[in-house]
Every structure is written in structure tokens, then in C-alpha cells.
């Protein structure tokens, strides 16, 4: 009987164990196979990660595997999971779960691969892929010196079908998209062209058997794709490609490493590529005129001459759009509730908590509530006793009421509250014939199209206390631009701001996101922020002891943040090594977020 090493499918267990494979099962066991074995008296499932490990325990001390459960990830993905667990300082099980089918697979179907290509193809993409194919052909058979990485900057309204067609002509292609619904639409278009497509995660067994295209959301980066030649990451800038749960892995970095190991080509596509992507490849992009035509018209409402407590978020320019019959208007405000920031109209003092000095919010019952310590008090100014309070940052619940009064027609709230007006966009269109919507940024994902998208307080995104605020603000602009369509549709992106000369606004007005790169790169380099440095956030039980054990490590800065401890290293390799070397208590329950997107 041969020894094998397995990773148990048990939450919270971060160890590997050795077992023996009985002779009658040996032909069915390879790295990635899902087996059943006994661990501490329990029958558990586990993934085989290694056969005949050099440092295995003596056979006489090992228990045999009970049975083979089913087919698991390919051996190359099992190896990749080990790299990923080290890179993001997390459990290997998390990556093996993402790489495994949601149901037990006993046998794979026949390959559906057609090897077909179709028109139209993108000349720029084809040239990029052909150049990589030629360089790969010239490598020796045992060469794994690295793969090609390409970057395309396309306007939000550009059709991606031609780019995908060029990739599919090279061979099996894996496509990762930020949203499942968009992936389903693209998959349907490819199928209509006679291409064999596996939509993840439902078509896992089909993908493992072999198809032309494997497509889906973030977890598709770990989907089976035998003979993969090209991997495409669509909307590389979108933070959805990074896991919110620890380990905080990013599809971009995982795909780059996966492609490197098999000499496949990695293509990133985005209207506004991140600095991480720009450090990897010089972007291919359309002419400035064509790129500008792919963005909508922009109307900037300059509020810099107003006093915030004397004006509503409903500007006269917005009200004009609201009152046009038949015009679909989507209003975006990422402030939930009724009011998050108030000031006294008499003495102009901000309304703060007398205990912890945090800003007080107004709930639906008209009571001031502190979100930090929970203190409540009547709606009066603590400085002068006036009851005339100005709503400096109204939530979407209050905004819906104001919009309805200004427009004289129903307004549907999507997200940001729990009132009876919070319904889906589809329900609103069918039941009410609604044309005006208000909500948090979720509304941009729920409404299919719009004539006007208005950011009522865009400064909240531009000035957010996060080092990636510029990237995240541009991501919202991209999503809004897709609702409005290209410039020829005459859709209007309305931005209400006190800083009309902000670089993000200037870039959107010009339809030229490249204008942001130089300033953002200079800021990140000056502050040693990613990709020119590395950051991790450590929280949970035992975080203080863990952080203390890393004090004094050369090149590592340790400080306390709002939600735990922040660790900064010179690069990712240095930071990962330091995090693995940290001392963890036996009862610690740490959450380590490497390169968290919102700090």
C-alpha cells in the first residue's frame, strides 16, 4: 500500500495528514482525488495532495483510506493551491474548495471541444496572442520561464465578443468576469456561434472533460480547463475579483501564476486598469477619439459656491431631468438611512455625541442616535438648543422622499433601507412603471439601463479615507457608463461635487482614464502603497500577541488601525514570510487580510 498526503475538508483545520491507499483503490487515486478517511474517530472527506511523500510517516503507523468519493481538482490546481495558500497566508482548504465541483463527480462526460473559431476577431488582440504563441513555440520542451501577460484598455461600452473570439482561436480559453449575469449573457452569445461553453460552477464536469471556453465569476480562476491556452480577466479593476473572506485572494494574481506554470497567455481587460495591472504590462488601447466615444456625456454640477447646510442634494440641474416625462433617472448615494451628518442651522455646529463625540445620525423615528456608543437623544442642538437642523448627508430613505416631491411621480428605493419602497428594479418596472430610482451603488447593478445617472454626493467617493479611493470611484463611473451607453446615445452622467477639478472628474469628462495614472502612481510610490509596497490587516482573537511577535522584524512596520493591526512590508514576498513567522497562540483565531481593498 502506498502512502498519500491529504488535506481534510474540515473547517478550521489547517494541517495535512498521511494515509495508506489500499491496492484496490490505487488506480483511482491521484493528486486532487476526493477520498474518505477516518480522523479522530470521524469519517471525513479529504483531497489527496501528494502521493509517496518523501517525508511520510512509517506505514505501520498509518490508517488506510476507506473509499474514493469522486473526482477533484486537476493535479496542477492542487499544486497551485499550495502556492496560493502561502502567498495569501491562508488555509489551503479554501482554494481546494473553490477548485472542486459543488456536487460529487464520479465520472466525466465526453469532451465537447470543437476547436472552432469565429468572426469577428480583434486585430490588436490577435496580434498580441500570436506573438505570445510564437515565443512559446521557440521555447525548449522543459522551459517554464514564464508566460505572456497582456493588458487592454477598452471603453465601458465596447463589445468584448471580438476579443474573446481572438482568444478562442488560440485554443481552450478560461474567462473570469465580475458578475454571473454578465457571464451568462456572454456564454449564451458564444454558444450561438457554435462554441462549446462550460458555465461555472454548474458545468464543472463539462469543463473538466474539455470545452472551448470555461466562463464564470471569481472562483472560475480555479476551474478545470485542460490544455488552457488563454485566460481572460474582464474588468480587472473591479474589486469583486478579490475575496472579502480570508484568505483575500485576487483572481488576477492567481491567474497570472496559473498561466505562468502552463505557458498560457494572461489577458486583462479594463476601461480603467489598476496600477497593479499597469506594472505588469503596457496597455493596448483604441484611439483617443474612439475611446472617448465609448464614454457617455458628463454634466458636472459645481457646488463649490454653496454652503452645505443651506442647499439640498437636489440641484436645479437634477430637478430638470427628474421632470422630463419618460426619462429614466438613477440617483446614487452611498449613505444609508435617513440622515448621517447634521448641523445646526442657528449656530452651524455639527451635531455630535456628548459621550464619544462621534457624529449623530437621525433615525426614522426622528431620534438622534450615535453609531459608535449607541447613545440616543432628542433632535436638538447640544450647543444652542435649536431644533432647526440641516441634513448635510441625507440617506437614501430621506432622498427618496425629496425626489418624489421634486419629480411629482413615484420614486423607487433600491438598497439602503428596509421600508416598503425597497423593491427590485424588475418589480418596480412591472408593478409601478417606475422611471426614477434611488439607492446605494447597488442600484447600478439592479437597473438594466438609464437615460441619466446622477451621483448626488460624488465627493463621498472621491475623498473616502482609503488609499484606493480613486480606483473605486472610477469603478463606479464605469458601471454608470454602461447603464448609459456610448456618447451617441446621449445618456448623461451627472456629477454633483464641491471639487469639480478633481482628477477623476476631469478624466471622466475627457473620456480618458489614462489621465489618472501619473498622479496616482506618484502618490502610491511616495507612501510605499501597493503595488510599491505590501499591506496586511490582522484582526481577531490573539491579534495583539501576534502583532507583538513581529515587532522588530527588519523592513516590517507594525501599527494599530481602526479594525485591528496594520503590517507594512517592502514587498509581498517579504510580508508573507513575516506573517508566516509570526507567533500564534494555541487559542488564537486570527483573520489575516493581505492587501485588503478597503483600508
C-alpha positions, 0 to 999 in steps of 0.5 A: 500500500502506498502512502498519500498526503491529504488535506481534510475538508474540515473547517478550521483545520489547517494541517495535512495528514498521511494515509495508506491507499489500499491496492484496490483503490490505487488506480483511482487515486491521484493528486486532487482525488476526493477520498474518505478517511477516518480522523479522530474517530470521524469519517471525513472527506479529504483531497489527496495532495501528494502521493509517496511523500518523501517525508511520510510517516512509517506505514505501520503507523498509518490508517488506510483510506476507506473509499474514493468519493469522486473526482477533484481538482486537476493535479496542477490546481492542487499544486497551485493551491499550495502556492496560493495558500502561502502567498495569501497566508491562508488555509489551503482548504479554501482554494481546494474548495473553490477548485472542486465541483459543488456536487460529487463527480464520479465520472466525466462526460465526453469532451465537447471541444470543437476547436472552432473559431469565429468572426469577428476577431480583434486585430490588436488582440490577435496580434498580441496572442500570436506573438505570445504563441510564437515565443512559446513555440521557440521555447525548449520542451522543459522551459517554464520561464514564464508566460505572456501577460497582456493588458487592454484598455477598452471603453465601458461600452465596447463589445468584448465578443471580438476579443474573446473570439481572438482568444478562442482561436488560440485554443481552450480559453478560461474567462473570469468576469465580475458578475454571473449575469454578465457571464451568462449573457456572454456564454449564451452569445458564444454558444450561438456561434457554435462554441462549446461553453462550460458555465461555472460552477454548474458545468464543472464536469463539462469543463473538466472533460474539455470545452472551448471556453470555461466562463464564470465569476471569481472562483472560475480562476480555479476551474478545470480547463485542460490544455488552457491556452488563454485566460481572460480577466474582464474588468480587472479593476473591479474589486469583486475579483478579490475575496472579502473572506480570508484568505483575500485572494485576487483572481488576477494574481492567481491567474497570472501564476496559473498561466505562468506554470502552463505557458498560457497567455494572461489577458486583462481587460479594463476601461480603467486598469489598476496600477497593479495591472499597469506594472505588469504590462503596457496597455493596448488601447483604441484611439483617443477619439474612439475611446472617448466615444465609448464614454457617455456625456458628463454634466458636472454640477459645481457646488463649490459656491454653496454652503452645505447646510443651506442647499439640498442634494437636489440641484436645479440641474437634477430637478430638470431631468427628474421632470422630463416625462419618460426619462429614466433617472438613477440617483446614487448615494452611498449613505444609508438611512435617513440622515448621517451628518447634521448641523445646526442651522442657528449656530452651524455646529455639527451635531455630535455625541456628548459621550464619544463625540462621534457624529449623530445620525437621525433615525426614522423615528426622528431620534438622534442616535450615535453609531459608535456608543449607541447613545440616543437623544432628542433632535436638538442642538447640544450647543444652542438648543435649536431644533432647526437642523440641516441634513448635510448627508441625507440617506437614501430613505430621506432622498427618496422622499425629496425626489418624489416631491421634486419629480411629482411621480413615484420614486423607487428605493433600491438598497439602503433601507428596509421600508416598503419602497425597497423593491427590485428594479424588475418589480418596480418596472412591472408593478409601478412603471417606475422611471426614477430610482434611488439607492446605494451603488447597488442600484447600478447593478439592479437597473438594466439601463438609464437615460441619466445617472446622477451621483448626488454626493460624488465627493463621498467617493472621491475623498473616502479615507482609503488609499484606493479611493480613486480606483473605486470611484472610477469603478463606479463611473464605469458601471454608470457608463454602461447603464448609459451607453456610448456618447451617441446615445446621449445618456448623461452622467451627472456629477454633483461635487464641491471639487469639480477639478478633481482628477477623476472628474476631469478624466471622466469628462475627457473620456480618458482614464489614462489621465489618472495614472501619473498622479496616482502612481506618484502618490502610491510610490511616495507612501510605499502603497501597493503595488510599491509596497505590501499591506496586511490587516490582522484582526481577531482573537490573539491579534495583539500577541501576534502583532507583538511577535513581529515587532522588530522584524527588519523592513516590517512596520507594525501599527494599530488601525481602526479594525485591528493591526496594520503590517507594512512590508517592502514587498509581498514576498517579504510580508508573507514570510513575516506573517508566516513567522509570526507567533500564534497562540494555541487559542488564537483565531486570527483573520489575516487580510493581505492587501485588503481593498478597503483600508 
